[in-house]
Amino acid sequence: MKLRKKLMGASDPYVKLKLTEDRVPSKKTTVRHRNLNPEWYEEFNLVVKDPELQALEINVFDWEQVGKHDKMGMNVIPVKDLPHDEPKVMTLDLLKNMDLNDVTNEKLRGQIVLKVTYKPFKEEDIPKDFEETNEVEKAPEGTPSGRGMLVVIVHSAEDVEGKHHTNPYVCLIFRGEERKTKYVKKNRDPRWEEEFTFMLEEPPMDDRIHFEVVSSSSRIGLLHPKEILGYVDINLADVINNKRIKEKYHLIDSKNGKIQIEMQWRTFS
């Protein structure tokens, strides 16, 4: 891969791969620190359900220790354009988005080289009891023992209150990846009970997750349509060591607000 140099220092790129029209979590490469010409040679398998509609979406990000990761560029490969059972090496320009009329796509962002092989299922290869599922499958034998799944369950909050409105939802950021709960209208003690999962190659001992309770209002003309009601950063070392924690945390920048979070570290060994 060749990337354009950013203004302040080198980049720490990684790639996320997913199929469009699919709710399965993205596959992610390792991070190549301080490298504008990274090489990965990593292999991923994705199950195509509708080759006429689906496309392989490639997103390149710049890893950051804290905060949201910057998107460096993207591209897509329609599955129907790929030859069957034949490896194809492709060099793609990185774009801001897939809008052909967007003039910002004329800016050079670098290129990415991939080898893609599309292997259609033969009818006899598909199990008769095959069902689509969004559940995360266990890793096959031989998967590195350190690999696992971080499960984050956002249970509830209490005593959260905005100055202008209180329609809370939770925004969580982990390694630059942002997830959000649904929002609860006019409620100081919201309950979400929403679960988020992150597939990881090794235990995130030195990482933390940032949780923000945010209130949002869609009223037209409102001076403050969005308010942060409080936040907390949770280190993950205890989760890894204990396999599971379930705690209430005091929210920073909130008078009395608390949030109840449960986290689990599930290994495949």
MOPE-V897680 format. One record per helix or strand. SS is the DSSP state (H for helix, E for strand). FROM is the first residue (numbers start at 0). TO is the last residue. If there is no record, write none. Layout:
BEGIN
{{SS	FROM	TO} {SS	FROM	TO}}
END
This chain:
BEGIN
{{E	1	2} {E	11	18} {E	26	27} {E	31	31} {E	34	34} {E	54	61} {E	69	77} {H	78	80} {E	83	83} {E	87	92} {E	94	94} {H	102	105} {E	109	115} {E	117	117} {H	122	124} {E	147	157} {E	166	173} {E	176	179} {E	186	186} {E	190	199} {E	207	215} {E	225	234} {H	236	241} {E	243	249} {E	251	251} {E	257	266}}
END
